[in-house]
Amino acid sequence: MTFKPAFWFPVAVGLTVLNVLAVVVFASQPWHATAHGVVALGFGVWAQRLRKTLGGSQVQGGSQVTEVQDRLEALDAEVDRLRQEVGEAQERLDFAERLLAQKREPRDVGPQR
């Protein structure tokens, strides 16, 4: 199973909010409220790290995702073009090697005068 930040980010935010609310509910019990505060802080830090891992794509409404897809398509087209150029260069190299591999026939030189 792979770790998916897109799934765990809302979970971390939800757990942070629940523990902050628990601090308010258990305010009459200082140790209990403090424990929930520490846990809320931990989940908040985790949510921030997940947000950085996502690159802010959740916050920007997916515009970054389309930008990445556009860049990926451009790179794919560039790779296809480079493959074609390398193929053509390989064909030229093969042709040149065949020409060089052929035995040269000695030229018949006419009688000298």
Buried (B, 14 or more C-beta within 10 A) or exposed (E): EEEEBEEBBEEBBEBBBEBBEBBEEBEEEEEBBEBBBEBBEBBBEBBBEBBEEBEEBBEEEEEBEEEEEEEEEEEEEEEEEEEEEEEEEEEEEEEEEEEEEEEEEEEEEEEEE
